[in-house]
Amino acid sequence: MSWLIKTFTTHTGRKLLAALTGLGVVAFLIIHLIGNTQIFSSSNALNEYAHDLHAGPLIVLGDVGLLIAFPLHIAMVIWLAIDNKKARGGTDYKVVQTKQKRSFAGVLASKTMLYSGLVLLFFVVIHVWHFRLQHQTIADGAFGSGVAAGDLKQAIMVTLSEPHWGILYIVGSLLTGWHLSHGIQAAFRTIGAYHPRYTPIIVKAGAGLSVVLALGFASIPVWILLS
């Protein structure tokens, strides 16, 4: 257990945990977006996907993984922020010193990682409360007027058609992309994936993925509000 204690009690160990858990959450977001885009189908694809997902072991594995990775990531980032404040200029998880030229947006994203993450935490709590915690309510047909038993698609449509929720989900989706625009490449640097030739590719790929995720998730409430 000494390696585990060392991981939690050293700055480098906490950076590594923050990076690995962050990349784990990114992997989940990619899968989550692929599943959610089935809402655009005119068929019953989203409801069938949700039913199959909850009928198998993957939902349990996903829930357990997120319950470990997400809180651990938040705890490590906050802990690192405290470390950095005490160090007064020490190496930061949010701002890694490199010879690469970074845009103003990139620098701003890196400096606001902690704050954007805390706002995202609020958004995630709302999202989990809306749909994950009400899965059984939706399955039983007790979600609300006009939502049949097991009709997740209609439950999403009803919820996000309310302007305040729809706008919140748009902002939350875009903020997710903003947070990831620096977080992905910073995480890869932390785990040692740094090379003069390949790092620029990782940075661009991370930025591209963050845009795809942000616009992908935001497109759902936008489409619902405009329907």
Salt bridges, closest charged atoms under 4 A:
ASP52 OD1 - HIS51 ND1 3.62
ASP63 OD2 - ARG132 NH2 2.58
ASP83 OD2 - HIS11 ND1 3.43
ASP83 OD2 - ARG14 NH2 2.53
GLU162 OE1 - HIS164 NE2 3.52
